[in-house]
């Protein structure tokens, strides 16, 4: 299934994308795409619903119809840094011996095509296409062998970053540099795990103003999805609807020679094989 949330910001309704690419309204079935709806039992209930029985939403997704973040009421937005060896190299940092973990504030979350703000005074706002992992079955101390059974599905994430704050201010403030409003576009939809046979074999890419900067594969992750879910669960309970952003391949602005950063008025376009695309315009905060 491809689950989504559509409508004006703050008033999104639950929906799914049918086999013909039409949005079907799930409002009569669930209140939102969040929490218990994403557990194995919740997803099984949705699978029992015939999409043809659901109302068609007029218009085309991402054209006539705005899509919101594909998961609502997110409890934790957990991110992994330097999880591709070649990205660590372009950043001038060592490949980590265990996952680098930081957080984005949930107030950073926006829809896949919403504007991204350049923070006031920022000269180093950067892009990062990433595979998002959405937790379905919560738990603690999850074994790596069992980890993928805790995943509800996958989505596209743009881990927008302010590099000066992240790497320099106060000796480096990753959470502050990653957590500005609009720095977490999510979607366009959550693709349930049963439709992603191998999360470690997905192509992901990003363009700015039509020029491709990132073109990689999840095959080159340092720590794969199963390892990340297991690792994180040693330090916190993972809960339905939590999101893990799993790191970015090389090609970020920081790694260009010379470095290249976003300015207001540019367009980012990014996507992951089988998971859809995003398109954001940059604006000044």
Secondary structure, 3 states (H helix, E strand, C coil): CEEEEECCCCCCEEEEECCCCCEEECCCCCCCCCHHHHCHHHHHHHHCCCHHHCCECCCCECCCECECCCCCCCCCEEEEECCEHHHHHHCCCCCCCCCEEEECCHHHEECCCCCEEECCCCCCEECCEEEEEEECCCECCCCHHHHHHHEEEEEEEEECEEHHHHHCHHHCCHHHHHCCCCCEEECCCEEEHHHCCCCCCCEEEEEECCEEEEEEEHHHECCCHHHHHHHHCCCCCECCCCEEECCCCCCCHHHCCCCCCCCCCCEEEEEECCCEEEEEEEEEC
